[in-house]
Amino acid sequence: MTTKIDQMAKAIETDAGEALPDLRQALSEALAHTGRVTTPAQILLRQAREKSGLTQSAFADRIGTPVATLRDWEQGRFAPPGGVLCLLRLLIKHPELAVELAEADPA
């Protein structure tokens, strides 16, 4: 197994043009299925929040969700509902909608 990991790491580092210090450990975890799994919903959520430039707390407020729920979604404890996923896709493609959400908020 170590030889396979070393071969893969060397190929990836060659493509990257630099040494990647934690790569061998990450590959080992991936092959052993013990590493962290990131879901597409988590990636979508983080992309939308990063595009908005808001903190977790501010983004949760902007989309009308408790910050604890947003954290659960980002950490993969629970998946966001379909309507939220749709909103996230819109916010990624049209970040200005986050501003419009804030302006439309009656609170």
Secondary structure, DSSP 8 states (H G I E B T S, - for coil): -HHHHHHHHHHHHHHHTS--TTHHHHHHHHHHT-S----HHHHHHHHHHHHHT--HHHHHHHTT--HHHHHHHHTTSS---HHHHHHHHHHHH-THHHHHHHHH---
